[in-house]
């Protein structure tokens, strides 16, 4: 009788969720907010742009302001969690993300959306390091790998589903739902964290936080971002443009000086004594610059130029995500067995080939042509990233001592975010120039009135959106609409070629700097 009672009690305890289960549930739920928001937003941009009458420069800011805050604050946020309490900082980030998501979902204007996205970025910077930090602190070494694998698999599924969700919501006029879905997810996470997850902190963490470094990095990236994005509208001769660019460069130089002299730097420059560590981070800078820009322009091309419904555009990118999720474990095992160097040359080279294939696609007849036009490039792009991602992590983590593993991972993550900020600002500026020039070329023989020409040039900053023109004959109006689409396709080609070049440059960094014989750097 007693034995049976013990067995029943054991079964009951096995069924009830443990602290570890609640930790995994809450971190997956919180990460899902950030991953859904990021992957779904690109697909919703055409609907958002049309509804809020956003220009091309504003679209760049909507995407980039979030990345800017993330890149500038993600390293210092990890230190805050170690010192003040991981759960406390994590919950603060989630709360900011929820409030900002509500503002994004209810915004009546593009300007308010941009400011709300900035707050989202601050919240995201506090959330993203917290997820894995809380998992690492909760699970013992024997169970930690499986827990991180479960977290990774769940967030991968969310990333795949994000564009489909965003496209479907946009098609029925509910693009705001991409932001508002964060409210139930975030509130549920806060409740679980408050009642079920214990606090943890690093008792040996330095009491000093590198606020000067974080502020200087944010100012530097903000200056460069504003300068490059404003360049097509203001021109290089405008004091606001060259002042922002010069101020951004100066701030980043001072940031480097502060980090070199600080006793508690958020960016320990001595880690870059390792040739492989430097090479892999340069690879990350170029490759993830291309990676952030490519999907942004691909979605705009599919919807605005090619005539895809946004739900279909959400599915169009799925081969990339499926290949990445399916092959990454296999390529990770190859990196462990043969070393990461060859894979880090082959992977980015394939990514560049994928971008080149996408650059060759002209104006198509819509989704019916997808399999012979966009699909091959997207597939090769996904294959290249699948070959790269796991070996890149192996290379970054494998050349620094174990005690610096978290710092090395954080630096590489920050480099990837910084790459997105700079690439969207710089390549976005190039795209605005290219689109205006291509539109002029495609309408040169139309004999438009001065009023129509002025309206066309004023609308050139819309990145492929239909441009309202005054009183044109139907046949000429159709010709102008086709010219707008052709101009965007030409712009897309320029962007894809730049992305291909960046990818091949990252492969070159791997070939020149990644040393397959280097194991652990001599770091003090």
C-alpha positions in Angstrom: 0.0 0.0 0.0 2.8 2.4 0.9 4.8 1.5 -2.2 1.9 2.2 -4.4 1.5 5.6 -2.7 5.1 6.4 -3.4 4.8 5.4 -7.1 1.7 7.6 -7.5 3.5 10.5 -5.8 6.5 10.1 -8.2 4.2 9.9 -11.2 2.4 13.1 -10.0 5.7 14.9 -9.6 6.9 13.8 -13.1 3.7 15.2 -14.6 3.7 18.6 -12.9 5.8 21.3 -14.6 9.2 21.9 -12.9 11.1 25.2 -12.6 13.1 24.1 -15.7 9.9 23.6 -17.7 8.6 27.1 -16.8 12.0 28.6 -17.6 12.0 27.0 -21.1 8.3 27.9 -21.7 8.8 31.6 -20.7 12.1 32.1 -22.6 10.6 30.5 -25.8 7.5 32.6 -25.5 9.5 35.8 -25.0 11.9 35.0 -27.8 8.9 34.3 -30.1 7.8 37.9 -29.8 11.1 39.2 -31.1 11.5 36.5 -33.8 7.9 36.9 -35.1 8.2 40.7 -35.1 11.5 40.5 -37.1 10.6 37.9 -39.6 7.0 39.0 -40.3 7.7 42.8 -40.6 9.4 42.6 -44.0 6.3 41.0 -45.5 4.0 43.5 -44.0 6.0 46.6 -45.2 4.0 47.1 -48.5 0.7 47.2 -46.6 2.1 49.3 -43.9 3.6 51.7 -46.4 0.3 52.0 -48.3 -1.8 52.5 -45.1 0.5 55.1 -43.5 1.7 56.7 -46.7 5.3 56.0 -45.7 8.2 57.0 -48.0 11.2 55.0 -48.8 13.4 56.8 -46.2 10.7 56.1 -43.6 10.6 52.4 -44.4 14.4 52.3 -43.9 14.0 53.9 -40.5 11.1 51.6 -39.5 13.5 48.6 -39.9 16.7 50.2 -38.9 15.9 52.1 -35.7 15.1 48.7 -34.1 18.4 47.2 -35.2 20.3 50.3 -34.2 19.1 50.1 -30.6 19.6 46.4 -30.5 23.2 46.7 -31.8 24.2 49.5 -29.4 22.6 48.0 -26.2 22.8 44.2 -26.5 26.2 43.9 -24.9 25.6 46.3 -22.0 22.2 44.7 -21.4 23.8 41.3 -20.8 26.1 42.9 -18.2 23.1 44.5 -16.5 21.4 41.1 -16.3 24.5 39.6 -14.7 24.7 42.3 -12.1 21.1 43.4 -11.3 19.4 40.1 -11.9 18.7 38.3 -15.1 15.0 37.9 -14.5 14.6 41.5 -13.5 16.3 42.8 -16.7 14.5 40.2 -18.8 11.1 41.2 -17.5 11.9 44.9 -17.9 12.8 44.3 -21.5 9.6 42.3 -22.1 7.5 45.1 -20.5 9.1 47.7 -22.8 8.6 45.5 -25.8 4.9 45.0 -25.0 4.3 48.8 -24.5 6.1 49.6 -27.7 4.2 46.8 -29.6 0.9 48.4 -28.5 2.1 51.8 -29.8 3.2 50.2 -33.1 -0.1 48.4 -33.5 -2.2 51.5 -32.8 0.0 54.2 -34.4 -1.8 56.7 -36.7 1.5 57.9 -38.2 4.8 56.7 -39.5 6.8 59.0 -37.2 5.2 57.5 -34.1 5.8 54.0 -35.5 9.5 54.8 -35.8 9.8 56.1 -32.2 7.8 53.0 -31.0 10.2 50.8 -32.9 13.1 52.5 -31.1 11.6 51.5 -27.8 11.0 48.0 -29.1 14.7 47.9 -29.9 15.6 48.8 -26.3 13.3 46.1 -25.0 14.7 43.6 -27.5 18.3 44.4 -26.4 17.3 43.5 -22.8 15.3 40.4 -23.8 17.6 38.6 -26.3 20.7 38.1 -24.0 18.4 37.2 -21.1 16.8 34.1 -22.7 19.9 32.0 -23.0 21.4 33.5 -19.9 18.4 32.3 -17.8 18.5 28.9 -19.5 22.2 28.6 -18.8 21.8 29.6 -15.1 18.8 27.2 -14.5 19.9 24.0 -16.3 22.8 21.9 -15.2 25.6 21.0 -17.7 24.1 17.6 -18.5 20.7 19.1 -19.5 21.7 22.5 -20.8 22.5 21.4 -24.4 19.1 19.7 -24.8 17.3 22.8 -23.3 19.1 25.2 -25.7 18.4 22.8 -28.6 14.7 22.8 -27.6 14.7 26.7 -27.4 16.5 26.9 -30.8 14.1 24.5 -32.5 11.0 26.3 -31.2 12.3 29.7 -32.2 13.3 28.4 -35.7 9.7 27.2 -36.2 8.4 30.7 -35.1 10.9 32.3 -37.6 9.5 30.2 -40.4 5.9 30.9 -39.5 6.5 34.7 -39.1 6.4 35.7 -42.7 3.4 33.5 -43.5 1.5 35.1 -40.5 2.5 38.6 -41.5 1.5 38.0 -45.1 -1.9 36.6 -44.2 -2.7 39.4 -41.8 -1.7 42.0 -44.3 -3.9 40.5 -47.0 -6.9 40.9 -44.8 -6.0 44.4 -43.8 -4.7 43.5 -40.3 -1.0 44.2 -40.6 -1.1 45.9 -37.2 -1.8 42.4 -35.8 1.9 41.6 -36.3 2.6 44.0 -33.4 -0.5 43.4 -31.3 0.1 39.6 -31.1 3.0 40.5 -28.8 0.6 41.6 -26.1 -0.8 38.2 -25.1 2.5 36.5 -25.6 4.3 39.1 -23.5 1.8 39.3 -20.7 1.7 35.5 -20.4 5.5 35.4 -20.2 5.5 38.1 -17.4 3.1 36.1 -15.3 5.1 32.9 -15.7 8.3 34.6 -14.9 6.9 36.4 -11.9 5.3 33.4 -10.2 7.4 30.4 -11.5 11.0 31.4 -12.3 13.6 32.3 -9.6 16.0 35.2 -9.9 19.6 34.6 -10.8 22.7 36.8 -11.1 26.4 36.5 -11.4 27.7 37.2 -7.9 31.3 37.8 -9.3 30.2 40.3 -12.0 31.8 43.7 -11.9 29.7 46.4 -10.3 30.8 48.7 -13.0 28.8 48.9 -16.3 30.3 50.3 -19.4 27.7 53.0 -20.0 30.1 55.4 -21.8 30.9 52.7 -24.4 27.2 51.9 -24.9 26.3 55.6 -25.3 29.2 56.3 -27.7 28.3 53.2 -29.8 24.7 54.3 -30.0 25.6 57.9 -31.0 28.1 56.6 -33.6 25.6 54.2 -35.2 22.8 56.7 -35.0 25.0 59.4 -36.7 26.0 57.1 -39.6 22.5 55.8 -40.0 20.9 59.2 -40.2 23.6 60.5 -42.5 23.4 57.7 -45.0 19.6 57.4 -45.0 19.2 61.2 -45.4 21.7 61.4 -48.2 19.3 61.0 -51.1 16.9 63.7 -49.8 19.4 66.3 -48.4 22.6 65.6 -50.4 26.1 65.4 -49.1 26.5 69.2 -49.0 23.8 69.6 -46.4 25.3 70.2 -42.9 22.9 67.7 -41.4 24.2 65.0 -43.7 28.0 65.5 -43.4 27.6 66.6 -39.8 25.8 63.3 -38.8 28.3 61.2 -40.8 31.3 63.0 -39.3 29.8 62.9 -35.8 29.1 59.2 -36.1 32.7 58.4 -37.1 34.1 60.5 -34.2 31.8 58.9 -31.7 32.8 55.4 -32.9 36.5 56.3 -32.7 36.0 57.6 -29.1 34.1 54.4 -28.4 37.2 52.4 -29.5 39.4 54.5 -27.2 37.1 54.1 -24.3 36.9 50.3 -24.8 40.7 50.0 -25.1 41.3 51.9 -21.8 38.3 50.6 -19.8 38.9 48.1 -17.0 35.4 46.6 -17.7 34.8 47.1 -21.4 31.6 45.8 -23.0 33.7 45.2 -26.1 37.0 43.7 -25.0 39.4 44.6 -27.9 42.1 42.2 -26.7 39.9 39.3 -28.0 40.7 40.5 -31.5 44.3 39.5 -31.0 43.1 36.2 -32.3 43.4 36.2 -36.1 40.5 33.8 -36.5 38.3 35.8 -34.1 38.9 38.9 -36.1 38.3 37.1 -39.4 35.1 35.5 -38.3 33.7 38.9 -37.1 34.7 40.6 -40.3 33.0 37.7 -42.2 29.9 38.3 -40.0 30.0 42.0 -40.7 29.9 41.6 -44.5 27.7 38.5 -44.7 25.0 39.7 -42.2 25.0 43.1 -43.9 23.9 41.3 -47.0 21.6 39.0 -45.1 19.7 41.9 -43.5 19.3 43.8 -46.7 18.3 41.0 -49.1 14.9 39.9 -47.6 13.9 43.5 -47.1 14.1 44.3 -50.8 12.9 40.8 -51.8 9.5 41.3 -50.1 9.1 44.7 -51.6 9.9 43.4 -55.1 7.6 40.4 -54.8 4.6 42.6 -53.7 5.1 46.0 -55.4 6.8 45.0 -58.6 5.9 41.3 -59.2 2.3 41.5 -58.1 2.4 38.8 -55.4 -0.2 38.8 -52.6 1.5 39.4 -49.3 0.5 35.9 -48.0 2.1 34.4 -51.0 5.2 36.5 -50.5 5.4 35.1 -47.0 5.5 31.6 -48.3 8.0 32.5 -51.0 10.9 32.8 -48.5 10.1 29.5 -46.7 12.5 27.3 -48.7 15.3 29.4 -47.2 14.1 28.9 -43.6 13.5 25.2 -44.1 16.9 24.5 -45.6 18.6 26.5 -42.9 16.7 24.7 -40.1 17.2 21.3 -41.7 20.9 21.4 -42.6 22.4 23.5 -39.8 22.8 20.5 -37.3 24.6 18.5 -40.1 27.0 21.3 -41.0 27.6 21.9 -37.3 28.8 18.3 -37.1 31.0 18.7 -40.1 32.6 21.8 -38.5 33.3 19.7 -35.4 34.9 17.0 -37.4 36.8 18.8 -40.1 37.1 22.4 -38.8 35.1 25.4 -39.8 37.4 27.1 -42.4 36.4 25.4 -45.6 32.7 25.6 -44.7 33.1 29.3 -44.0 34.5 29.8 -47.5 31.9 27.6 -49.3 28.9 28.9 -47.4 29.2 32.6 -48.1 30.2 31.8 -51.7 26.9 30.0 -52.1 25.1 32.9 -50.5 26.7 35.2 -53.0 25.6 32.9 -55.8 22.0 32.9 -54.5 22.0 36.7 -54.6 23.4 36.6 -58.1 20.6 34.3 -59.3 18.1 36.7 -57.7 19.7 39.6 -59.5 19.0 37.9 -62.9 15.3 37.8 -62.3 13.4 40.5 -64.3 9.8 41.5 -64.3 7.8 38.2 -64.1 4.1 37.2 -64.6 3.6 36.8 -60.8 3.5 33.7 -58.6 3.1 31.4 -61.5 6.7 32.0 -62.5 8.1 31.7 -59.0 9.6 28.2 -59.3 11.8 29.2 -62.3 12.6 32.7 -61.2 13.0 33.4 -57.5 13.0 29.8 -56.1 16.5 28.8 -57.3 18.1 31.9 -55.8 16.3 31.6 -52.5 17.2 27.9 -52.3 20.9 28.5 -52.9 20.8 31.4 -50.5 19.3 29.1 -47.8 21.9 26.4 -48.6 24.7 28.9 -48.2 23.5 30.2 -44.9 22.9 26.6 -43.6 26.5 25.8 -44.5 27.7 29.0 -42.7 25.8 29.6 -39.5 26.8 26.6 -37.3 30.5 26.6 -38.4 30.6 30.4 -37.7 29.5 29.9 -34.1 32.0 27.0 -33.8 34.9 29.2 -35.1 33.9 32.2 -32.9 33.6 30.2 -29.7 36.5 27.9 -30.4 39.4 30.4 -30.4 38.7 32.1 -27.1 39.1 30.6 -23.6 35.9 29.2 -22.0 35.6 32.0 -19.6 35.2 34.4 -22.5 32.6 32.3 -24.4 29.6 34.4 -23.4 31.5 37.6 -24.3 32.6 36.2 -27.6 29.1 35.2 -28.5 27.8 38.6 -27.5 30.3 40.4 -29.6 29.5 38.3 -32.7 25.8 38.9 -32.1 26.4 42.7 -31.8 28.5 42.7 -35.0 25.7 40.9 -36.9 23.2 43.6 -35.7 25.6 46.4 -36.5 26.1 45.0 -39.9 22.3 45.2 -40.5 22.1 48.8 -39.3 25.0 50.0 -41.6 24.0 47.9 -44.6 20.3 49.0 -44.6 21.4 52.6 -44.2 24.1 52.6 -46.9 22.6 50.2 -49.4 19.1 51.7 -48.8 20.6 55.1 -49.8 22.1 53.6 -52.9 18.8 52.0 -53.8 16.9 55.4 -53.5 19.4 56.9 -55.9 19.2 53.9 -58.3 15.4 53.9 -58.3 15.2 57.6 -59.1 17.7 57.2 -62.0 16.0 54.1 -63.3 12.6 55.7 -63.2 13.9 58.7 -65.2 15.4 56.4 -67.8 12.3 54.2 -68.2 10.0 57.3 -68.7 12.4 59.4 -70.8 10.4 58.8 -74.1 6.9 59.2 -72.6 6.6 63.0 -73.3 5.0 63.6 -70.0 3.8 67.1 -69.0 5.9 69.1 -66.5 3.3 68.5 -63.9 3.4 64.7 -64.5 7.2 64.7 -64.5 7.3 66.6 -61.1 4.8 64.1 -59.6 6.9 61.2 -60.9 10.1 62.5 -59.4 8.4 63.4 -56.1 7.1 59.8 -56.0 10.5 58.2 -56.8 11.2 58.0 -53.0 8.3 55.5 -52.6 10.3 52.4 -53.5 8.0 50.8 -56.0 4.6 52.0 -54.7 2.1 53.2 -57.3 2.7 56.9 -58.0 -0.4 59.0 -58.5 -0.1 61.1 -61.7 -2.4 63.9 -62.9 -4.8 63.2 -65.8 -3.0 60.7 -68.0 -4.6 58.7 -70.8 -5.2 55.1 -69.7 -2.6 53.6 -72.1 0.1 56.1 -70.9 -0.9 55.5 -67.3 -0.4 51.8 -67.8 3.0 52.4 -69.4 4.1 54.6 -66.4 3.0 51.9 -63.9 5.0 49.3 -65.9 8.0 51.7 -65.9 7.7 52.1 -62.1 7.9 48.3 -61.7 10.8 48.0 -64.2 12.6 50.7 -62.3 12.2 48.8 -59.0 13.4 45.6 -60.7 16.5 47.4 -61.9 17.0 48.7 -58.3 16.5 45.3 -56.9 19.2 44.0 -59.3 21.7 46.6 -58.1 21.0 45.7 -54.4 21.3 42.0 -55.1 24.7 42.5 -56.8 25.9 44.5 -53.9 24.8 41.7 -51.5 26.5 39.1 -53.7 29.7 41.2 -53.5 29.5 41.4 -49.7 28.9 37.7 -49.4 32.0 36.9 -51.6 34.0 39.4 -49.6 33.0 37.5 -46.4 34.2 34.3 -48.0 37.5 36.0 -48.8 37.8 37.0 -45.1 37.5 33.3 -44.2 40.1 32.3 -46.7 42.6 34.9 -45.6 42.1 35.0 -41.8 40.4 31.9 -40.4 43.2 29.5 -39.4 42.1 25.8 -39.1 45.0 25.1 -36.8 44.3 27.9 -34.3 42.5 26.6 -31.3 42.5 28.9 -28.2 43.9 32.4 -28.4 46.3 33.7 -25.8 43.9 36.1 -24.1 44.9 37.7 -20.8 
